[in-house]
């Protein structure tokens, strides 16, 4: 392998995007809301641990009614009366053999698709608690009911805001009480002026902009220097200077390494870089949006497939996934990627059942017009061995490529 093809850790940034199916939390995999939340939490935890900068959730075909088994809870049946032989029990009520088990239903749950639930939960886990109600609105109760008791994601300073200098905030319109003078005419025709208090916006001169940010304290924070930002936007605030800063400056890898080194903790460099918020979440209606809405100007430089819930090498040779060349671990992200120090190297890792993935790709006839095989989208396939659920496949795949 030529030296100029090798990606070195020094000075090179790798942005890793993880693409997962909505079926990860389908009824065939998760029977309760708590299982749904735990599955999403494991994916989120792995993403933070391995420096994933973006998570994309693509929609998969909905299971048929026969395939989707409802979650049931057994209700207590009537206790049968003790039968004594020799007695006439024809007039006695007989125990019912009817199955009184009923599916569990949830009004909040019914409104959300699997894709919306997974996207919402992944965002929920990287949102400070004081902003959840503002950002999730009516969905907050549903997410709180199934996910609030799960532990915070480790390693995210933005969630440990008690003693932090930097806060994630939501810009808001500050309501103020103002005096307004009105002229009142009495019954005898005499006129007099009366002052009344009315509620108005503090930003009447600049509609759509505000200098106030909610950072979870009793009073909203006013930005220094008459700085204004768009209303209802997410910003990172330096509480000491009352200024808006970038996520990289507040929570980036360099800042974290600097803090650890000050504490005397040894650190090892990593070639994966985060975006400061842990990760961003993107929902795509059509699979082609994975590529057309890529946040990187040059697109993804490498696309890999990590199969899950399938035994590709043994049972599913006819599915077509085996046509994607296996990636040798020692050459992962090296073959075909020429780079110089300082380059951004966006990498896309897609996981899921091959049948579902192929169906999602070929169903997008607009973005993939003329595409005959879904295999053509991939540069390589990671060897996964035994079949694994999506959340486990994500962890296995990330473990294989970490450090390469």
N, C-alpha and C positions, 0 to 999 in steps of 0.2 A: 504494500500500500504506500502510495506516494505521500511524502510528508505534507505537501501543500493541500491534500485532501482531508487531513486530520483536523478535527475540531479540538482545540486546546481550551482548557478552562479559563486561562488568563485572558481577560479582555473580551470574551465572547459571551453574548447573551443568548440563552435559549428560552424561548417563550413556549410553554407547553399548554396546549388546549386539549381538554378531555371531552369526548362526545359520547353520550350514553343514551340508551333507549328509555322511553317512558314505561315500558313493560317491566322495568326493574322493580316497580312497586305495584304491579298488576295484582288482581285478586288471586291469580294462580301462584303468586310468590309471597304475598302478604295478606293474611286473613284479618288483621285488626289494624286500627289506626296506629297503635303503638309499634307494630311491626313495620308499618310504612315509615314512621319517623325514625326508627332505629336503622333501617336500611339506608335512608337518605343521610343520616348522621354518619354512618360508616364511610360513605362515599365522600362526604364533606371533610371528614377527618383525614382520610387518605390524601385528598387534594391539597389540603393545607400542609400536611407533613412533607409532601414531595414537591411543593412549590408550583402547583398548577395555577396558571393565571386566568384561565377561562374554562367554564363548563358549559357545554351545549347539550340541550335535551331535545332529541328528535322524537317525533310521534311514531308509534307503531300501530299496526292493524289491531282493531279491537277484537277480543275473543268473542266467539258466538255464545249464545245463551247456554248451549249445552256444555261448552268448554269452561264457562265461568261459573264455578260453584259458589253459591252464596254462603256467607259466614252464618252459622247457626248457633243458637244457644239453647241448651236443653232446659225446658221448663219442668217443674216437678209434676209428675203424674199422680193421679189419685191412688192412694194405697189400697190394694185389693183386700177385700174382707176375707178373713180366715174361713176356709171351707171345712165343714165337719161332715164326714161321710155319713150317709143315712138320713140327712136332713134334706127337705125339699127347698132348693134354692132358686126355683123358677121365678119367684116374684122378687128376688133380691136384685138390686142393680149390679150389672156386670162391669168390671173394669174396662175402660175404653182402650182399644188398641190403636187408635188414631194417633199419628205422630204430631205432637203439639209444638215441635221445634219451629221457631220462626226466624227468618233472616234478621240480622241486626241492621237497622237503618239509621242514618244520621243526616239531618237536613243540610248541615253545612257541608258534609262529605259529598252529598249527592250533586251539589252544584258544581263541583270541581272535577275536571278530568284528571286522569293519572298524570298527564304531562303538566298540568297546572299545579297539582299537588307537589310534584317533585321539584319543579322550578321554585315554587313558593318556599318549600322547606329548605332548599339549598341556600336561598337568599335569607331566610329566617335565621339560619345558624351563623351568618356573618353580619347580622344587624344588631347593633347595641340595643339592649332591652328598652331603653327610654325612647327609641324611635320606632319600635315595632307597631304600635297602635297608629301612629301617623302614616306609616308607609303601607301597612297591610289592611287598614280599615276594618271592614266587616269580617275579613278572613282571620283576624288576629285571634279571636276566640277559638276557632277550629285548630289553628297551629299551636296555640298555647295548651289546648286540652291534650294534645298527643305528644308534644315535643318540649314543653317548658322544663320538665324535670331531667332532661338529658344534660350531660355535662357540657360546659363551654368548650369550644374547639381550642386545643392547646396551641400556644405560640402566636396568638393574635393579640397584639397590644391594644387594638381598637376595641376589643371586648372587655379588657381589664382597665376600665376608664377611671376607677376610683382615685388612683394616685398618678394618673397620666397627665402629661403636658399637652398631648394632642387628643382632640376629640373629633368624632364624626358628628356633623350637625346637619339640621334641616333648616334652610332659610325660610323665614315666616314673615307674614305681614304683622306688624305690631299695631294693635288697636289702642287708640288713645281717646280720652274724654276731652272734648273741646266745647267751648262756650259759643252759643249761637243766639243772636239777638232777634227777637220777633216783635212786631207791632200788633198789639191787641186792642180791639175796639170794644168798649163796654156797652151795656144796654142803653145808657143815656147818651151815647155817641162820642164820649171822650176817648181819646187814644192815648195809650201808654206803651212803653217798651219793656219787654221782659226777657231776661237772659235764661237760657236753658242749656243743659248739658246733653251733648249728643256723642255717639261713638263713631269714630272715623279712622281712616288709615293714616299712619305716620308718614306715608310715602305718596301723598297726593300729587306731588310734582313729578314723580318718576313712577308711573304705574307699571307694574310688572317687575320692579326692582325693589330690593330691600337691603337694609344694613343690619338686620337682626337675624340671629341664628339660635335655634333651640339646640342646646347641648345637654339636655337632661337636668338642668338646674332649675331652681324655683323661678329665677328671672332669666329672660332671654338675654343672650350676649350681644352687645352692640359692637360692630366692627370698628376698628380704629381707622383714622384718616378719611372718614366719610366714604369708605369703600362700600359699594353696593353690588349685590349679586342677584341673579334671577330668583324670583319667588319659587318656593317648593323645589329647590335643587339641593343635592347632597354635596356638602363641602367638608374639607378637613380644616380644623381651626387650631392654631397655636394659642392656647389659653393665656400664656404669659404676654404675648405681643398683641393678642386679639386680631390676628391677621389670618388670611386664608393661605394655606400652604398646599403643596402637592402631596399626594399619597406617598410617592417615592421618598420625599424628604422626611415625612413623618413616620412611616411604617416600613420603608423599603429595607432590603437585605443589608445595605451598607449601614443604615442606622442601627439595625438590630445587632450586627457584628460589633459595631462601635460600643454599644451598651454592654454587651457581654464581655468584651475585652476590658472595659473599665472595671468590671466586677471580678476580673482575674480568671474568667472562665475560658478554657481553650476552645477554639472554634476551628472547623474545617471548611475550606471554601467550597462553594457549590456552583455549578454552571447553570442551574435553573434559577430564574429570577421571578419574583412575584410582582404584582401590581400594587401592593400596599394594602388593599382591602382583603387580602387572602385570595379571593378569586371573584370574577364577575360571572354572572349567569346569563345565558342567552337561550331563548326559546325559538325554535324554528318550526313553521307550519309545513314547509316543503323541504326535503333534504338538501336541495341545491342551495338553500340559504346558508348552509354551513360554510360554503365557499364564497358565495356572492356577497355575503355580509361580513366577511372576514375583516377584523379591525386593522390588519397589517397591509400596507400598500402593495407589497409584492406577493401577497397570499401566503399560504402555508408552504414551507420549503420541503416538507416530508410528511407523508400520510401513512400511518401504520394501522393495522387491524389486529385487535386482541379478541379472539373468539371466546364466547362463554356459553355454558350450558350445552356444549356439544363435544363429542369425541371425534374431532375432525379426521385424525390420522387413521381411525379404525372404521367407524360406522358411516360417516357422512361424506365419503369420497365423491359421491354423485352430486353433492350440493353445489360444487364449484368453488367453495372457499379454499380448497387445497390447491387451486390453480394459482393462488397468490403465493409468491415465493417466500419461504421461511427466512426470517432475518437471523443471521448469526449474531449472537449477543456481542461478540467482540468488535463487530463492525457496525453496530446499530448507530444511526445518525451520522455515519462517516461516509458510506458509499453514496456518491452522487451529490454530495453537498460541499461545494467549494466555498470557503469563507476566509475573511481576513479579520484580524482582531477588531472588535467594536461592532461587528455585524449583528443584526438581529436575526435569529434563526427560529422562526415560528414552526413548531412541530405539532401535528394533529394526530391524536391517538383515539381511534374509534373502537368501541366495544359493543357487543350485543350478539344475539343469535344471528347466524348468517342468513337464515331464511327471512327473518324480519328485516334485517338490514338491506338485503337485496330487493325485497319488496318495496321498501321505502325509497330506495334509489330509483328503481325503474318506474315507480308511480309518478315521479316528477318529470313529466314529458316536456315541460317548458325549459327548465334549466339543463336537462340532460338529453335534449333532442339528438337523436342519432347514436346515442350510447347503447351499444349492444349488450355489454356485460358490465356488471357492477364492479368486477375485479379490476377494471381498468383505472379505477380511482386510487388504487393503493400502490404504494411503493414496496410494501413488504408486510409479512405477517409474523407476529410473535408466537413462538411455540408455547402453548399453555398446558399441554398434557391432558389431564383429566378435565372433564367438564366442570365449570364453576358458575355460580350465580354472578350477576353483574357486579355487585359490591365486592365480591371476592376476586373476580377477574381484574378489576381495577387495581386492587392492592397487589396482586401477583404481577401484573404487567408493569406497574410502576417500580416494583422491587427489581425486576429484571433489567430495566434501563437505567436505574439510578447509579450514578458513578461512572457511566460510560461516556 
